[in-house]
Each structure stands twice: as C-alpha cells, then as structure tokens.
Amino acid sequence: MGGLAGVVKDRSQSRYADLPAFGQRAVLVWHKYRWSCPGSDPSWTEERGDIATRYSSAMTWRVAMWATIAVGRQVRPVSQVAAELGVAWNTLMDTVTAVGAIMIDHGERIGTTTQLGVDETVFLSAGRRRRRQFVSSVTDVEARTVLDVFEGRQRAALVAWFNVRPPHWVSGVEVVVADLHEPFRAAFDECVPDAVQVADPMFFSRSVTPTGKSSRHGKRKRMFVTSTRCGVNLNWPRCGSTPSSMTPGHRLFPRSKASGAR
C-alpha cells in the first residue's frame, strides 16, 4: 500500500504527574512529535492513550486509576492524594469523578449475586429550606459488599435500579433482605417475585406484637412468620390469619445456651 511518509514538523514537551516512586513525586516528561505531510499544510500530533487521556490533562492514565482507587476504595482524603502527586485538589477530584464513573458503569462491576440486601439512610437532614433526603444502599449479603447506592427510598427508585440490571442477573437473586419498609417490599414483589424476602429481626421485634400483628405506623396487617438463623422470613400475604403457633409470649428466636435463661 503506497503513500507519503510523514515528516517531523516540530517537537513539544508535556509534563504529567505519574506514580510516586520511593516516597517521592514523579513527573513523566513526554516529548511529543508533531507530524505533517510533505508539501501539505495539515499536521497532527502524536497520541498515546496510556499517557494522556481525555479525563485528565495533568496526570497519566495509570496514576488516574491509582488515585481513583486511593480515594474511592481506600477512602484517602482528596487533599492528601493531591499533595502526594503534586496536583491541585480540583484537578484530582475531576479526574477521580470521571474515572470513577467509568468504573461504576462497567457492565462486569457487579458479579453474580444470590443474596441481596437493601437499606435506606438519611443523606441530608431536614433544614429550614429543605426536606430530609434519603439514599439507599444495595449490598451483596453473602459477600458483605456494597454494590451500589441510589437516591431515594421509594418503590420507583428501587425498580429503576433493577431495570438497568441484566435479566439473567436479576433472575439469579434468590434472597432479598430489608427492613419493613413497604416500598421496598413492593419493588421486590414486582422485580424478584420468586425471591425469599427476609426481614432483620431487630426491625421485626419493634413492629410486631406478641400476637403476630403489625403495629408499625398504626397498621394492623397480619403476617406469616417463620424464624430463621439470619432473620425473619416474611411471606407478607395481602390477607390471612396468624399462625396458631404465634401465641402471646411466643419467642421467635430462642435464647442460645451460652446466654442462658433469664
């Protein structure tokens, strides 16, 4: 295949923060070639994806990944990592945000999960001019790993989270764990109807009277309950009777021998 060979038009130097070495800052100096075609005005500059990326003009790709892991996984302060690399706080934070988004959106980030846990927490307390805001975390109960965090605690938010997961991944969920938050239960019924729903016994003991009737928020909903080692298995029927074994004073979780009877 024929063609004209490019000629070097000029060279320039670009400096990038690189991985620290022996406790000292390291700077990579790249001597870029600027090429052009003989007898033609158009020119182009040499590109290296492993050095310069569109996510940062001040750091190499490998140090951008290293910094993202240091801030995100190792929970190191942004100011500390920026000082170690010799870059500005804003430069590092912008890079961590961009690279972190790529890692979060990666299709293989969440592996196969059979036991899923969902719980909400207050992200921002209520003030004079704002309402209280919640976020919900999704965890792999068996691996004890946080898989994702999404805004809100409503049914629609959890359903939207399930909808972006591959169908084969959703069908592999066998057990879902949550408190007695009704929107989560509704989302489980819609997205993983065949999964066993388990409630933390701490929340159950606060919400159910000795007769098995739910008194949370003034509701008197009856539930089928069976004790398990990790929690209370809730069938949550729309209607039904309390099992005969649920008599006043019935203990869902017998005391262990180590604790002794009181």
Secondary structure as the mmCIF struct_conf table of DSSP 4:
data_model
#
loop_
_struct_conf.conf_type_id
_struct_conf.id
_struct_conf.beg_label_comp_id
_struct_conf.beg_label_asym_id
_struct_conf.beg_label_seq_id
_struct_conf.end_label_comp_id
_struct_conf.end_label_asym_id
_struct_conf.end_label_seq_id
HELX_LH_PP_P HELX_LH_PP_P1 LEU A 4 GLY A 6
STRN STRN1 VAL A 7 ALA A 21
TURN_TY1_P TURN_TY1_P1 PHE A 22 GLY A 23
STRN STRN2 GLN A 24 SER A 36
TURN_TY1_P TURN_TY1_P2 PRO A 38 GLY A 39
STRN STRN3 SER A 43 THR A 45
TURN_TY1_P TURN_TY1_P3 GLY A 49 ILE A 51
STRN STRN4 THR A 53 THR A 53
TURN_TY1_P TURN_TY1_P4 ARG A 54 TYR A 55
STRN STRN5 SER A 56 SER A 56
BEND BEND1 SER A 57 ALA A 58
STRN STRN6 MET A 59 MET A 59
HELX_RH_AL_P HELX_RH_AL_P1 TRP A 61 GLY A 72
TURN_TY1_P TURN_TY1_P5 ARG A 73 ARG A 73
BEND BEND2 GLN A 74 GLN A 74
HELX_RH_AL_P HELX_RH_AL_P2 VAL A 78 LEU A 85
TURN_TY1_P TURN_TY1_P6 GLY A 86 GLY A 86
HELX_RH_AL_P HELX_RH_AL_P3 TRP A 89 ASP A 105
TURN_TY1_P TURN_TY1_P7 GLY A 107 GLU A 108
BEND BEND3 ARG A 109 ILE A 110
BEND BEND4 THR A 114 THR A 114
STRN STRN7 GLN A 115 LEU A 124
BEND BEND5 ARG A 128 ARG A 129
STRN STRN8 GLN A 133 ASP A 140
TURN_TY1_P TURN_TY1_P8 VAL A 141 ARG A 144
STRN STRN9 THR A 145 GLU A 151
BEND BEND6 GLN A 154 GLN A 154
HELX_RH_AL_P HELX_RH_AL_P4 ARG A 155 ASN A 163
TURN_TY1_P TURN_TY1_P9 VAL A 164 VAL A 164
BEND BEND7 ARG A 165 ARG A 165
HELX_RH_AL_P HELX_RH_AL_P5 PRO A 167 SER A 171
TURN_TY1_P TURN_TY1_P10 GLY A 172 GLY A 172
STRN STRN10 VAL A 175 ALA A 178
BEND BEND8 LEU A 180 LEU A 180
HELX_RH_AL_P HELX_RH_AL_P6 GLU A 182 CYS A 191
TURN_TY1_P TURN_TY1_P11 PRO A 193 ASP A 194
BEND BEND9 ALA A 195 ALA A 195
STRN STRN11 VAL A 196 ALA A 199
HELX_RH_AL_P HELX_RH_AL_P7 PRO A 201 SER A 207
STRN STRN12 VAL A 208 VAL A 208
TURN_TY1_P TURN_TY1_P12 PRO A 210 THR A 211
BEND BEND10 GLY A 212 GLY A 212
STRN STRN13 LYS A 213 SER A 214
HELX_RH_3T_P HELX_RH_3T_P1 ARG A 216 GLY A 218
STRN STRN14 ARG A 222 ARG A 222
STRN STRN15 VAL A 225 SER A 227
BEND BEND11 ARG A 229 GLY A 231
STRN STRN16 VAL A 232 LEU A 234
BEND BEND12 ARG A 238 CYS A 239
HELX_LH_PP_P HELX_LH_PP_P2 SER A 241 PRO A 243
TURN_TY1_P TURN_TY1_P13 SER A 244 SER A 245
TURN_TY1_P TURN_TY1_P14 PRO A 248 GLY A 249
BEND BEND13 LEU A 252 PHE A 253
HELX_LH_PP_P HELX_LH_PP_P3 PRO A 254 SER A 256
TURN_TY1_P TURN_TY1_P15 LYS A 257 SER A 259
#
